[in-house]
Amino acid sequence: MPSEFDEQRVGWEPKIASLETALAGLTRDLGTLTTSIQGVSADLASYAKGTSEHLRLLGIDVAAAAAPRRADWQVVVAASILVLALSAAVIAPLSLRITDTQASLVRFDREFTEHERQTLHPVGLALMARVEADVKQLRDEGSPVMQQRLAVLEEKLHDVSQRMAQPR
């Protein structure tokens, strides 16, 4: 006769398996996302390097093109600040996203490692305790089938004893 624990256990195993599958999928997707972000980061770094080189060349060209040998420093400073502000507006969200992704990856890795370190999953531990209790009961009391057979044999033995005790 199945106990309430057996009925609950039947529902837990698929759920645990689906959660572990989902965790593996999330880990794989997180790895893909990290790779993609690293690619964007590398592209952004090359863009920043190219922009820096263009600004350097622009500074050289502006210095060389100044006819009266007087630079309009207000325009140069304003253009530099504009470029820096635009670069910061692009880099800051990506940097925050990368930091958040790395923190999530570390957390998922830690949780997965802790899960793997468990000697026995709590559900498996409860199942093992139940099996051990059943084995102990069988050892102490015997199986229900054996008990029924023993009762039938005892009844037959009693009948035979009564027949032998009756006078003929």
Order of alpha helices (4+ residues) and beta strands (2+ residues): alpha-alpha-alpha-alpha
